[in-house]
Amino acid sequence: MWTFRDWLRLTALGDSAVLLPLAGLLALWLLLAAPTRRAGLSWLLVLLLCAGGVAASKLAYMGWQLYPPGLNFVGLSGHAALSFLVWPALVWVLGARLRMHWRIGLLTLALLLAAAIAVSRLAVNAHTPSETVLGAAWGLMWSSVFIACVRVPAASLWHAGLATLAMVIALALGYGHVVPSNRMLAIVARSLSGHARIYTRCDLPLSVLGRRCGQPRPTHAERRRIRAPAH
């Protein structure tokens, strides 16, 4: 059975400290060669729209308490969104020389990894189900757009190998680090809204939170006991 520490190790694969350098290296690799330059520009646009949407959803709540009515939601899960964007796009581009069934297999593994990272956000109590599911759907939408609409010419085996090596090194260097994105967004939200403080999850109605602020979220087993009929 997985421990909390195991979930933390898994969720680290979805942190911006890992995924943004990988996304940047992918963009650089595509932009350097003329045949793939258009794909590189498309990738940068997709990355900007995906990350921008996550940031906008968090700023909307932090600065103005805008959120979907009835949901325990303070912003899209960035880990889930970026995982469903970067990992599938990465293996799809790097595997451009492979036969289609191998590419589909790698894509499936990347989607499974992204799904596991999304689940880890729930396991470590970093996000609610609505934030995680909507974040995953947001990232999957943009990776699907990139994969379906952008044709990436296959690079030489030498170039693909060098790019893969660079990304493995970036992964090793970034893994375990945490980008304080929420702290930076809080500064931006205060500046844009003009408010002295930002809205936090504790400002959600009790009917949405389902508990008093400060109390830990009930575990899955506790929720089952609460729902179970008394005998």
C-alpha positions as CSV (number, residue, x, y, z in Angstrom):
1,M,0.0,0.0,0.0
2,W,1.3,3.4,-0.9
3,T,2.3,5.8,1.9
4,F,1.9,9.6,1.9
5,R,5.6,9.9,1.1
6,D,5.1,7.7,-2.0
7,W,2.3,10.0,-3.2
8,L,4.6,13.0,-2.7
9,R,7.3,11.4,-4.8
10,L,4.7,10.9,-7.6
11,T,3.2,14.3,-7.4
12,A,6.7,15.9,-7.8
13,L,6.6,14.7,-11.4
14,G,3.8,17.2,-12.0
15,D,5.5,20.2,-10.5
16,S,6.4,23.2,-12.6
17,A,10.0,22.7,-11.5
18,V,10.0,19.6,-13.7
19,L,7.4,20.3,-16.4
20,L,8.2,23.8,-17.4
21,P,11.9,23.1,-18.1
22,L,10.8,20.0,-20.1
23,A,8.3,22.1,-22.0
24,G,10.9,24.8,-22.6
25,L,13.5,22.3,-24.0
26,L,10.8,20.8,-26.3
27,A,10.1,24.3,-27.6
28,L,13.8,25.1,-28.1
29,W,14.4,21.8,-29.9
30,L,11.5,22.4,-32.3
31,L,12.4,26.0,-32.9
32,L,16.0,25.4,-33.8
33,A,15.3,23.4,-37.0
34,A,13.4,25.1,-39.9
35,P,11.1,22.1,-40.6
36,T,9.8,22.0,-37.1
37,R,9.8,25.7,-36.3
38,R,6.1,26.1,-36.9
39,A,5.4,23.2,-34.6
40,G,7.6,24.9,-32.0
41,L,5.6,28.1,-32.2
42,S,2.4,26.1,-32.0
43,W,3.7,24.4,-28.9
44,L,4.6,27.7,-27.2
45,L,1.1,29.0,-27.9
46,V,-0.6,25.9,-26.5
47,L,1.7,26.0,-23.4
48,L,0.9,29.7,-22.8
49,L,-2.9,29.1,-23.2
50,C,-2.9,26.1,-20.8
51,A,-0.7,27.7,-18.1
52,G,-2.4,31.0,-18.6
53,G,-5.8,29.4,-18.0
54,V,-4.6,27.8,-14.8
55,A,-3.2,31.1,-13.5
56,A,-6.3,33.0,-14.5
57,S,-8.6,30.6,-12.6
58,K,-6.5,31.0,-9.5
59,L,-6.2,34.8,-9.8
60,A,-10.0,35.1,-10.3
61,Y,-10.6,33.4,-6.9
62,M,-7.7,35.0,-5.0
63,G,-8.5,38.5,-6.1
64,W,-12.3,38.5,-6.6
65,Q,-13.6,35.2,-5.2
66,L,-14.9,34.1,-8.5
67,Y,-15.6,30.4,-8.6
68,P,-18.1,27.9,-10.1
69,P,-21.2,28.1,-7.8
70,G,-21.6,25.1,-5.5
71,L,-18.1,23.7,-6.0
72,N,-15.2,23.6,-3.5
73,F,-13.0,25.3,-6.1
74,V,-10.2,27.9,-5.8
75,G,-8.5,27.3,-9.1
76,L,-7.5,24.6,-11.6
77,S,-4.9,22.1,-10.5
78,G,-1.7,23.2,-12.3
79,H,-0.1,19.8,-11.6
80,A,-3.0,18.0,-13.3
81,A,-3.2,20.5,-16.2
82,L,0.5,20.6,-17.0
83,S,0.9,16.8,-16.6
84,F,-1.9,16.1,-19.2
85,L,-0.3,18.7,-21.5
86,V,3.4,18.1,-21.3
87,W,3.9,14.3,-20.8
88,P,1.7,13.3,-23.8
89,A,3.0,16.0,-26.1
90,L,6.6,15.1,-25.1
91,V,6.4,11.4,-25.9
92,W,4.4,12.1,-29.1
93,V,7.1,14.5,-30.5
94,L,10.1,12.5,-29.4
95,G,8.6,9.3,-30.8
96,A,7.9,10.8,-34.2
97,R,10.2,8.3,-35.8
98,L,8.5,5.3,-34.3
99,R,5.7,3.2,-35.9
100,M,2.2,4.4,-35.0
101,H,1.4,1.5,-32.7
102,W,4.5,2.3,-30.6
103,R,3.6,6.0,-30.5
104,I,0.1,5.1,-29.4
105,G,1.6,2.9,-26.7
106,L,3.9,5.6,-25.4
107,L,1.0,8.1,-25.5
108,T,-1.1,5.8,-23.4
109,L,1.7,5.4,-20.8
110,A,2.0,9.2,-20.7
111,L,-1.7,9.6,-20.1
112,L,-1.6,7.0,-17.4
113,L,1.3,8.8,-15.7
114,A,-0.6,12.1,-15.9
115,A,-3.7,10.5,-14.5
116,A,-1.6,9.1,-11.6
117,I,-0.2,12.5,-10.9
118,A,-3.7,14.0,-10.9
119,V,-4.8,11.3,-8.3
120,S,-1.8,12.1,-6.2
121,R,-3.0,15.7,-5.8
122,L,-6.1,14.3,-4.1
123,A,-4.0,11.9,-2.0
124,V,-1.8,14.6,-0.6
125,N,-4.9,16.9,0.0
126,A,-3.5,19.6,-2.3
127,H,-6.7,19.9,-4.4
128,T,-10.4,19.0,-4.4
129,P,-11.9,16.6,-6.9
130,S,-13.4,19.4,-8.9
131,E,-10.1,21.3,-9.2
132,T,-8.3,18.1,-10.2
133,V,-10.8,16.8,-12.7
134,L,-11.2,20.2,-14.4
135,G,-7.5,20.8,-14.4
136,A,-6.9,17.5,-16.0
137,A,-9.6,18.1,-18.6
138,W,-8.1,21.6,-19.4
139,G,-4.6,20.1,-19.9
140,L,-5.9,17.2,-21.9
141,M,-7.8,19.5,-24.2
142,W,-4.7,21.4,-25.2
143,S,-2.5,18.4,-25.6
144,S,-5.2,16.9,-27.8
145,V,-5.3,20.1,-29.9
146,F,-1.5,20.0,-30.3
147,I,-1.3,16.3,-31.2
148,A,-4.2,16.3,-33.6
149,C,-3.5,19.6,-35.4
150,V,0.2,20.0,-35.4
151,R,2.4,17.9,-37.7
152,V,5.9,17.4,-36.3
153,P,8.4,16.0,-38.9
154,A,10.5,13.2,-37.6
155,A,14.0,14.3,-36.5
156,S,17.1,12.3,-37.0
157,L,17.8,9.6,-34.5
158,W,20.9,11.5,-33.3
159,H,18.9,14.7,-32.7
160,A,16.1,12.9,-31.0
161,G,18.6,11.1,-28.8
162,L,20.3,14.4,-27.8
163,A,16.9,16.0,-27.0
164,T,15.9,13.0,-24.9
165,L,19.2,13.1,-23.0
166,A,18.8,16.8,-22.3
167,M,15.3,16.3,-21.0
168,V,16.4,13.4,-18.7
169,I,19.0,15.7,-17.2
170,A,16.4,18.5,-16.8
171,L,14.1,16.0,-15.1
172,A,16.8,14.9,-12.7
173,L,17.8,18.5,-11.8
174,G,14.2,19.7,-11.3
175,Y,12.7,16.7,-9.6
176,G,12.1,17.3,-5.9
177,H,12.0,21.1,-6.2
178,V,8.8,23.1,-5.8
179,V,8.0,26.3,-7.6
180,P,6.1,28.7,-5.3
181,S,3.5,29.5,-7.9
182,N,0.6,30.1,-5.6
183,R,2.7,32.5,-3.5
184,M,3.7,34.5,-6.6
185,L,0.1,34.5,-7.9
186,A,-1.1,35.8,-4.5
187,I,1.2,38.8,-4.9
188,V,-0.2,39.4,-8.4
189,A,-3.8,39.0,-7.2
190,R,-3.3,41.6,-4.4
191,S,-1.7,44.0,-6.9
192,L,-4.4,43.6,-9.5
193,S,-7.4,43.6,-7.2
194,G,-6.2,46.3,-4.8
195,H,-7.3,44.2,-1.8
196,A,-5.2,44.1,1.3
197,R,-5.6,40.3,1.5
198,I,-6.4,37.5,-1.0
199,Y,-9.4,35.2,-0.8
200,T,-8.5,31.7,0.5
201,R,-10.4,28.4,0.7
202,C,-11.5,29.4,4.1
203,D,-13.6,32.2,2.5
204,L,-15.8,29.6,0.8
205,P,-19.3,29.0,2.3
206,L,-19.6,26.3,4.9
207,S,-22.1,24.6,2.7
208,V,-19.4,24.2,0.0
209,L,-16.6,23.3,2.3
210,G,-18.6,20.7,4.2
211,R,-16.5,21.4,7.3
212,R,-15.2,24.2,9.4
213,C,-12.1,25.8,8.0
214,G,-9.0,24.5,9.6
215,Q,-10.4,21.0,10.1
216,P,-8.7,18.3,8.0
217,R,-10.7,16.9,5.1
218,P,-12.3,13.6,6.0
219,T,-10.5,10.6,4.5
220,H,-12.3,8.3,2.0
221,A,-12.9,5.7,4.8
222,E,-14.3,8.4,7.1
223,R,-16.7,9.6,4.3
224,R,-17.9,6.1,3.8
225,R,-18.6,5.7,7.6
226,I,-20.5,8.9,7.6
227,R,-22.7,7.8,4.7
228,A,-23.2,4.3,6.1
229,P,-26.7,3.7,7.7
230,A,-26.7,3.2,11.4
231,H,-27.6,-0.3,12.6
